[in-house]
């Protein structure tokens, strides 16, 4: 018999993509897709089970379907449907606790993959230039999705100690971008004008949704002997972009705001429903964050197909041109330069050159 893979968060875009992809893997007999709401997209031949992972009933799902591999993708910063921040936090934290409790009781579970985030490192002025998987955060996140991710990883480490026979893998993804990704950051980047923090130009990293699905497929395979494919891995596209570069490539003007006023601006944007400008996002757009992916390359042998710049370019293309398209802006600069060059080479400039 082949493996039985259970995937949480199947109603979300990435969850649905992974469910459809993992079905084609050799050795996978069945895929059980789980979520609290009906998915709006196709799940292929997977069996959908409507279940809330916050409830003890998830243990029955594992037992009835004889699941041996669990891919936990229902750890997110955005609500699905009418759910608010409270629902998101309960799903992230309480849902993970219930799921891990069910996995601990199941003798068949041999592989656990958990989606996490580089948000666990936080964003602070004294951060190192590059975070590795073992670098402690200078300032632990105090709220929001970042704090949820820290708590989730703590529960996963506890589970790994209690069940050393289970191969556990945690993937810390940088900000995920793609044509159909919906997150607080993509909402911010889609604003016609981008509010920025005056005096700061943070470094950002992105990972393309295609690479997210591919690395999940890789680590959800049958565990190799030993522990080479277990542990925690940063996942991000090669290179970095400054926020100012992102704005120019989107063709969107920026409005620098004094740091004390940023919280007020974020509250205003959240009130009108434009974007969830949470404190953790404000810190990211102030101090930025860059992580090392050396362990991802050396241990898993995985290199993202999209660099940070390429992932951002694909996202930007899906959003259409902004008020200041880069091509038009570059053309205007070139025309202005052409008009200024003859003046620079006029009689006065020649006289100075001859006299020098």
Secondary structure as UniProt FT lines:
FT   STRAND          3..8
FT   TURN            10..11
FT   HELIX           13..22
FT   TURN            23..24
FT   TURN            26..27
FT   STRAND          28..35
FT   TURN            44..45
FT   STRAND          47..50
FT   TURN            53..54
FT   HELIX           57..64
FT   TURN            65..66
FT   STRAND          69..72
FT   TURN            81..82
FT   HELIX           85..89
FT   HELIX           90..94
FT   HELIX           95..105
FT   TURN            107..108
FT   STRAND          111..117
FT   HELIX           118..121
FT   TURN            125..126
FT   TURN            133..134
FT   HELIX           144..162
FT   TURN            164..165
FT   STRAND          167..173
FT   STRAND          175..177
FT   TURN            179..180
FT   HELIX           184..189
FT   STRAND          193..197
FT   TURN            198..199
FT   STRAND          203..204
FT   STRAND          206..208
FT   HELIX           209..219
FT   TURN            228..229
FT   STRAND          231..235
FT   STRAND          241..242
FT   HELIX           243..250
FT   STRAND          253..257
FT   HELIX           259..271
FT   TURN            272..273
FT   HELIX           279..287
FT   HELIX           294..295
FT   HELIX           296..300
FT   HELIX           308..319
FT   TURN            323..324
FT   HELIX           326..344
FT   HELIX           347..355
//
